[in-house]
Amino acid sequence: MPELAEVEFFRKQWDPGLGQKVVTVQLHPRKRIFRGTDPRKIVESLPGRRFLRSYARGKRMLFEFTGGNWIGLHLGMTGKLRTEPAGFRPEKHDHFVLQQTRQALVFRDARLFGRVRFHQGKSEPAWWRLGGPEIASAQFDRHFLDAFLNRHSRAPIKAVVLMQDGFSGIGNWMADEILWRAGIEPSVRAGELSARHRARLLRETRFVASEALRVIGPAFADPPPDWLIHQKWKRAGVCPRHKSRLRKGTLGGRTTAWCPLCQKK
């Protein structure tokens, strides 16, 4: 599933359409990506509207158009945004397309776990403001972290780091990267973390998020070779530091990898 940095990359894929009007809207109205939204309102409201700006927050995106029209997108597991030449004909999995004079803005989602939301109003929709603070913000501090960990004290820390109302934009690979760098065994309960490990968790969460945005966000480049992600999915993956065999299991419903030397219980 696309995470913080991947979402930022895909948000920028519609940048060529900024400042231009939508000519027509093409969509598959019966697909589940429109759950909770009336696709007819999108088709009726967006043509003639100019694409003003876009935002990314955690794993979500928001696109603003003139006339107080807003489109919210969640990529789900397989969603992707791209730009195609003008006159583009949507393919089977291209469920939402904004045709402009110079290009077409396309949202593709093969497995339909993504979501399209529509809002009309002078300001951003209320649902956009829901969730925890952005990791790069001043609100994501030690006070917030302690309160969040204490609220979920009985849950494994891996599961807690995946909670979007606390760790906005963090997904499976980033969670493993953070815990490995912080030296925290993923099955440890959140309430059992010492003050030292909580400080490490805060520091490494900020570091992984900022570096992922810097490296992946602009061009979908690979993280540095000494990151855990390059070994996480290998059958015989090893710790980038010790070259010892990684252990693997399922925590929080997600495949988890960790180094028993770096992350002692």
Stockholm file with secondary structure:
# STOCKHOLM 1.0

chainA/1-265         MPELAEVEFFRKQWDPGLGQKVVTVQLHPRKRIFRGTDPRKIVESLPGRRFLRSYARGKRMLFEFTGGNWIGLHLGMTGKLRTEPAGFRPEKHDHFVLQQTRQALVFRDARLFGRVRFHQGKSEPAWWRLGGPEIASAQFDRHFLDAFLNRHSRAPIKAVVLMQDGFSGIGNWMADEILWRAGIEPSVRAGELSARHRARLLRETRFVASEALRVIGPAFADPPPDWLIHQKWKRAGVCPRHKSRLRKGTLGGRTTAWCPLCQKK
#=GR chainA/1-265 SS CCCHHHHHHHHHTTGGGTTCBCCEEEECTTSGGGTTSCHHHHHHHSTTCBEEEEEEETTEEEEEETTTEEEEEECTTTCEEEEEETTCCCCTTEEEEEECSSEEEEEECSSCCCEEEEEESSSCCGGGGCSSCCTTSTTSSHHHHHHHHHHTTTSBHHHHHTCTTTSTTCCHHHHHHHHHHHTCCTTSBGGGCCHHHHHHHHHHHHHHHHHHHHHHHHHCCCCCTTSTHHHHTSTTCBCTTTCCBCEEEEETTEEEEECTTTSCC
#=GC SS_cons         CCCHHHHHHHHHTTGGGTTCBCCEEEECTTSGGGTTSCHHHHHHHSTTCBEEEEEEETTEEEEEETTTEEEEEECTTTCEEEEEETTCCCCTTEEEEEECSSEEEEEECSSCCCEEEEEESSSCCGGGGCSSCCTTSTTSSHHHHHHHHHHTTTSBHHHHHTCTTTSTTCCHHHHHHHHHHHTCCTTSBGGGCCHHHHHHHHHHHHHHHHHHHHHHHHHCCCCCTTSTHHHHTSTTCBCTTTCCBCEEEEETTEEEEECTTTSCC
//
